Amino acid sequence: MTKSSRKFSKSVLGTTIRIVAIALVLVGFGAISTFAQPKAYVANRFDNTVSVIDTATNTVVAIVPVGGTPSAVAVTPDGAFAYVTNANDGTVSVIDSATNTVVATVPVGVGPVGVAITPNGAFAYVTNVAGTVSVINTATHIVIATVTVGVVPLGLAVTPNGNFVYVANQLSDTVSVIDTATNTVKFTIGGMVLPAWIAISPNGAFGYVTNIDSSAVAVIDTATNTVTSTISVGLFPLGIDITPNGAFAYVVSQFVNLVSVIDTATNTVIATVPVGAAPVGVAITPNGAFAYVTNINSNTVSVIDTATNTVTATIPVGDGPFAIAFPTRGQTNPIGLLTVQVQELVAAQSLTEHQGAGLIDKLEKVQTKINNGQTAAACNQLGAFINQVNALLNSGSLTASQGQALINAANAIKASFGC
């Protein structure tokens, strides 16, 4: 895109921040009973509400009034609370999902836009267009730290281990990396072109950043914090999310009403899916079966079947749906914890991406079986996981201590299921 588009981007930011891509934070395994039929939370920018979608029926089951110009939403790992940024109020609304009412309003910085919750659910990180990130203690609903980042920070994402937060600074053309232990910026990554939104791969190895002015997605190697690849997508890319198995990234392109599907193994676009008018946000269900896309000019959410990459449902919501979220990937569910163990082995290069994907695929099948009430089948899948770990031990891919840690965790889950 040209410099004129950059001027356009600057002109519309102001207090309305219309060009921002605010989607959802990482999703994945959650508490088994809670996530069997997860609800989606949609921030409707122009009528100051949040629509709650029951994904079992793809219908809106509640409408929650929030603050002025809601721009992003994130849900705690246990699904108990949704955090909504109100750009015009300088606040964050906290919704109790049991009652679908606002139970707290948290003052943050000027123009809050993006929000992401740590995998342990303890903290919410909020970008403020004034150039800061507010850190909210979710137990007390109090801001405990304010971190200075780049110019006009928008989207952000937390690594699966909870150690770092990656923040896209639109007008700095950078990504700030916040160390959550100290709440200080540890790295600043250049090479962006109006970055808008970011998603971290489930294994924590890569960050995918949408760049508005280049109509591309930049791929960051989180081990070196350098850009290793650039992927061309549709015009004006905004929201992005990655499937729980890490195989695909879904990217909305607002100006062409499309979603691009990136194969993360090759970093190439393998499909494009037409959606509604002016898509902004995207969130993938915890089981990876569907991608939900907000269409700000259609007042709808498009539901994409990730197996066929076709739209299978269109859901009317509020005025100006901007962002959408499912529960954050949590670390409290033992299956999720075991998944994180595998991801960390891949990140440390003890396992290859292919080996890690094979193990995670089996754990995803365990979660699916449990969600469907098929405990015996889940136990069988855990047995298959243990067999694969033993094969990796025998081949020398894993050390004895690494392999035994995985086996012990899997056996503990089997015991909890009564296998």
C-alpha positions in Angstrom: 0.0 0.0 0.0 1.0 3.6 -0.5 1.9 6.4 1.9 -1.7 7.6 1.4 -3.0 4.5 3.1 -0.6 5.3 6.0 -2.1 8.8 6.3 -5.6 7.2 6.1 -4.6 4.9 9.0 -3.4 7.7 11.1 -6.5 9.9 10.4 -9.0 7.3 11.5 -7.2 6.1 14.6 -8.0 9.0 17.0 -10.6 7.9 19.6 -12.4 5.5 17.2 -9.4 3.4 16.1 -11.4 2.0 13.2 -8.6 0.3 11.4 -7.3 -1.8 14.2 -7.4 -5.5 14.1 -8.6 -6.7 17.4 -9.4 -10.4 17.4 -8.9 -12.9 20.0 -6.0 -14.3 22.0 -4.8 -17.7 21.7 -7.3 -20.5 22.2 -6.9 -24.2 23.0 -7.5 -26.8 25.7 -9.6 -25.7 28.6 -11.5 -27.2 31.5 -13.2 -30.2 30.1 -16.7 -29.5 31.3 -16.6 -25.8 30.6 -15.4 -26.0 27.0 -17.6 -28.8 25.7 -19.8 -26.2 23.9 -17.9 -22.9 24.3 -19.6 -19.6 24.0 -18.1 -16.8 21.8 -18.1 -13.2 23.0 -18.4 -10.5 20.3 -17.6 -6.8 21.0 -20.0 -4.6 19.0 -18.2 -1.4 18.5 -21.1 0.9 17.5 -23.8 0.0 20.0 -21.6 -0.5 23.0 -22.6 -4.1 23.6 -21.2 -7.6 23.7 -23.2 -10.4 22.0 -22.8 -13.9 23.5 -23.1 -16.7 21.0 -23.9 -20.3 21.9 -21.8 -22.2 19.4 -23.9 -25.3 19.8 -26.8 -23.6 18.0 -25.0 -20.5 16.5 -27.5 -18.2 18.1 -27.1 -15.1 20.3 -28.2 -16.0 23.8 -27.4 -12.7 25.6 -26.6 -9.1 24.9 -24.5 -7.3 27.5 -24.2 -3.5 27.7 -20.6 -2.4 28.3 -18.6 0.9 28.0 -18.1 3.2 25.0 -16.7 1.8 21.8 -15.9 -1.8 22.8 -12.9 -2.8 20.7 -11.5 -6.1 22.0 -12.5 -9.0 24.2 -10.6 -11.9 25.9 -12.0 -14.7 28.0 -10.3 -16.3 31.0 -9.1 -19.9 30.7 -11.9 -21.2 32.9 -14.5 -19.3 30.8 -15.8 -17.5 33.9 -15.1 -13.9 32.9 -14.8 -11.9 29.7 -12.6 -8.7 29.6 -13.8 -6.0 27.2 -11.8 -2.9 26.3 -13.8 0.3 26.0 -11.8 2.6 23.7 -13.7 5.8 24.4 -14.0 5.4 28.1 -10.5 4.4 29.1 -11.9 1.4 30.9 -12.2 -2.4 30.8 -15.5 -4.1 31.5 -15.4 -7.4 33.3 -18.4 -9.7 32.4 -19.4 -12.6 34.6 -20.2 -15.4 32.1 -22.6 -17.1 34.6 -24.9 -14.1 34.7 -23.8 -12.2 31.6 -23.6 -9.0 33.6 -20.7 -6.5 34.2 -19.3 -7.1 37.6 -16.4 -4.7 37.5 -15.1 -1.7 35.5 -11.4 -1.2 35.6 -9.8 2.2 34.6 -6.8 1.8 32.4 -4.9 4.1 30.0 -6.1 6.4 27.2 -7.8 4.6 24.4 -7.6 0.9 25.4 -7.8 -1.4 22.4 -6.3 -4.9 22.7 -6.6 -7.3 25.5 -5.0 -10.7 26.3 -5.1 -12.9 29.3 -2.2 -15.0 30.6 -2.6 -18.8 30.4 -2.9 -19.1 34.2 -5.7 -16.5 34.1 -3.9 -14.3 36.7 -3.4 -11.2 34.6 -5.0 -9.3 31.7 -2.7 -7.2 29.5 -4.4 -4.2 27.8 -2.9 -2.0 25.1 -3.6 1.8 25.3 -3.1 3.9 22.1 -1.3 6.4 24.2 1.7 4.1 24.1 1.4 1.9 27.1 0.2 -1.5 28.3 -1.8 -1.8 31.5 -1.5 -5.0 33.5 -4.6 -6.0 35.4 -4.6 -8.4 38.4 -7.7 -10.5 37.6 -8.2 -11.4 41.2 -8.5 -7.8 42.4 -9.4 -6.0 39.1 -6.7 -3.5 39.9 -3.9 -2.3 37.5 -0.6 -3.4 39.0 1.8 -2.1 36.4 2.0 0.1 33.3 4.5 -0.7 30.6 5.7 1.8 28.1 5.8 0.3 24.6 5.8 1.8 21.0 3.5 4.3 19.3 -0.1 3.3 19.1 0.0 -0.3 20.4 -2.9 -2.3 19.1 -3.0 -6.2 19.1 -1.1 -8.3 21.6 -0.6 -12.0 22.4 0.8 -14.0 25.3 3.2 -16.9 24.8 1.8 -20.3 25.8 4.2 -20.5 28.8 3.0 -17.1 30.0 6.6 -15.7 30.0 6.2 -13.0 27.3 3.7 -10.7 25.8 4.1 -9.6 22.1 2.7 -6.2 21.3 2.1 -4.8 17.8 3.0 -1.0 17.7 1.2 0.3 14.7 2.9 3.7 14.1 6.3 2.5 15.3 6.3 -0.3 12.8 7.6 -2.5 15.6 6.7 -5.3 18.0 7.5 -5.0 21.7 8.3 -8.1 23.8 7.3 -7.7 27.4 8.8 -10.0 30.1 5.9 -10.8 32.3 8.2 -11.6 35.3 9.3 -7.9 35.4 6.7 -6.2 33.2 9.5 -4.5 31.2 10.2 -4.5 27.5 13.0 -7.0 26.9 13.1 -6.8 23.0 11.9 -4.5 20.2 11.5 -6.1 16.8 11.6 -3.9 13.7 10.7 -4.6 10.1 6.9 -4.2 10.4 4.7 -2.1 8.2 1.7 -0.8 10.2 1.4 -3.9 12.3 -2.1 -4.5 13.6 -2.6 -7.9 15.3 -0.5 -10.8 16.4 -1.0 -14.5 17.2 1.5 -16.9 18.8 1.8 -20.5 17.6 0.7 -23.1 20.1 4.2 -24.3 20.5 5.4 -20.8 21.3 8.0 -20.9 18.5 6.6 -18.3 16.2 4.6 -15.1 16.2 2.4 -14.2 13.2 1.9 -10.4 12.8 -0.6 -8.8 10.3 0.9 -5.8 8.5 -1.7 -3.4 7.0 0.5 -1.4 4.7 2.2 -4.4 3.1 -0.8 -6.7 2.9 1.4 -9.3 4.5 1.9 -11.4 7.6 5.4 -11.3 9.2 6.6 -14.4 10.9 8.7 -13.9 14.0 11.0 -16.6 15.4 10.5 -16.2 19.1 13.8 -17.8 19.9 15.7 -15.1 18.1 13.0 -12.4 17.9 13.7 -11.9 14.3 11.5 -11.9 11.2 12.1 -15.1 9.3 9.3 -15.0 6.7 6.8 -12.7 5.1 3.5 -14.1 3.6 1.4 -12.1 1.2 -2.3 -12.1 2.0 -5.3 -10.0 1.0 -5.6 -6.2 1.1 -5.7 -4.6 4.6 -5.0 -7.7 6.8 -6.3 -7.3 10.4 -7.3 -10.1 12.7 -5.4 -13.4 12.9 -5.7 -16.6 14.8 -4.0 -20.0 14.7 -5.6 -23.5 15.0 -4.9 -25.3 18.3 -2.7 -27.9 16.5 -0.6 -25.1 15.0 -1.2 -26.2 11.5 -3.0 -23.2 10.0 -3.3 -19.5 10.6 -6.5 -17.7 9.6 -6.1 -14.0 8.5 -8.9 -11.6 7.7 -8.5 -9.0 4.9 -10.9 -6.2 5.4 -10.8 -4.5 2.0 -11.5 -7.7 0.0 -13.9 -9.4 2.4 -11.7 -12.5 2.5 -10.1 -14.8 5.0 -6.7 -16.3 4.0 -5.7 -19.7 5.3 -1.9 -20.1 5.8 -0.3 -23.5 6.1 2.2 -22.8 8.8 4.5 -25.7 7.7 5.2 -24.0 4.4 4.1 -20.4 5.3 2.0 -20.3 2.1 -1.7 -19.4 1.6 -3.6 -22.6 0.7 -7.1 -21.2 0.6 -9.2 -18.0 0.6 -12.7 -17.9 2.1 -15.2 -15.1 1.2 -17.0 -13.8 4.3 -19.2 -10.7 5.1 -18.5 -7.1 4.6 -15.4 -5.6 6.1 -14.2 -8.5 8.3 -12.1 -7.5 11.3 -11.6 -10.2 13.9 -11.3 -14.0 13.9 -11.3 -16.6 16.6 -10.9 -20.4 16.3 -12.9 -22.7 18.5 -11.0 -24.6 21.2 -11.3 -27.8 19.2 -10.1 -26.2 16.0 -13.2 -27.2 14.0 -14.5 -23.7 13.2 -13.2 -20.1 12.7 -15.6 -17.3 13.7 -15.2 -14.0 11.8 -16.7 -10.6 12.7 -18.0 -8.6 9.8 -18.2 -4.9 10.9 -20.2 -3.7 8.0 -22.6 -6.7 7.8 -23.4 -6.8 11.5 -22.8 -10.6 11.3 -20.4 -13.3 12.3 -19.4 -15.8 9.6 -18.7 -19.4 10.7 -16.0 -21.2 8.7 -15.7 -25.0 8.8 -11.9 -25.5 9.0 -12.1 -28.9 7.4 -13.6 -27.6 4.2 -12.8 -23.9 4.5 -16.4 -22.9 3.6 -18.8 -20.7 5.5 -21.5 -22.9 7.1 -23.4 -20.3 9.1 -23.9 -16.6 9.3 -25.0 -15.2 12.7 -26.6 -11.7 13.1 -25.1 -9.8 16.1 -24.9 -6.2 17.2 -23.9 -3.0 15.4 -20.3 -3.0 14.2 -19.0 -6.4 15.4 -15.3 -5.8 15.8 -13.7 -8.5 18.0 -14.5 -12.0 19.0 -13.0 -14.4 21.6 -13.2 -17.9 23.1 -11.6 -18.8 26.4 -7.8 -18.3 26.6 -5.6 -21.4 26.4 -5.3 -22.4 30.0 -2.7 -24.2 32.0 -5.0 -25.6 34.7 -6.4 -28.5 32.6 -4.0 -31.4 32.8 -4.4 -32.1 29.1 -3.5 -28.5 28.5 -0.5 -28.7 30.8 0.7 -31.8 29.0 0.3 -30.0 25.7 2.4 -27.2 27.0 5.1 -29.8 28.0 5.2 -31.0 24.4 5.3 -27.5 23.0 8.2 -26.6 25.2 10.1 -29.7 23.9 9.5 -28.5 20.4 10.6 -24.9 21.2 13.8 -26.3 22.8 14.3 -28.4 19.6 14.3 -31.6 21.6 11.4 -32.7 19.3 10.8 -31.7 15.7 7.7 -29.8 14.7 6.4 -33.0 13.0 7.0 -35.1 16.2 5.4 -32.5 18.4 2.4 -32.2 16.1 1.9 -36.0 16.2 1.8 -36.0 20.0 -0.5 -32.9 20.2 -2.9 -34.4 17.7 -3.4 -37.3 20.0 -4.0 -35.0 23.0 -6.5 -33.0 20.9 -8.3 -36.3 20.2 -8.3 -37.1 23.9 -10.0 -33.7 24.6 -12.6 -34.3 21.8 -13.5 -37.7 23.2 -13.9 -36.3 26.7 -16.0 -33.5 25.4 -18.3 -36.1 23.8 -18.4 -38.2 27.0 -16.3 -41.0 25.5 -14.1 -41.7 28.4 -13.0 -45.2 27.2 -12.0 -43.8 23.8 -10.1 -41.0 25.6 -8.2 -43.6 27.6 -7.2 -45.4 24.4 -5.9 -42.1 22.9 -3.8 -41.5 26.0 -2.4 -45.0 25.5 -1.5 -44.1 21.9 0.2 -41.0 23.2 2.3 -43.0 25.6 3.2 -45.5 22.9 4.4 -42.6 20.7 6.5 -41.2 23.5 8.1 -44.6 24.0 8.9 -44.8 20.3 10.6 -41.4 20.6 12.5 -42.6 23.6 13.7 -45.7 21.7 14.8 -43.6 18.8 16.8 -41.3 21.0 14.7 -38.2 20.2 13.8 -37.8 23.8 16.0 -38.3 26.9 14.9 -40.7 29.6 13.8 -37.8 31.9 12.0 -36.0 29.1 10.1 -39.1 28.0 9.2 -40.2 31.5 7.9 -36.8 32.4 5.4 -37.0 29.5 4.5 -40.6 30.4 3.9 -39.8 34.1 1.6 -36.9 33.2 -0.4 -39.0 30.7 -0.7 -41.8 33.3 -1.9 -39.3 35.9 -4.6 -38.2 33.5 -5.6 -41.8 32.8 -5.9 -42.4 36.5 -8.2 -39.3 36.9 -10.4 -40.7 34.2 -10.5 -44.1 35.9 -8.7 -45.9 33.0 
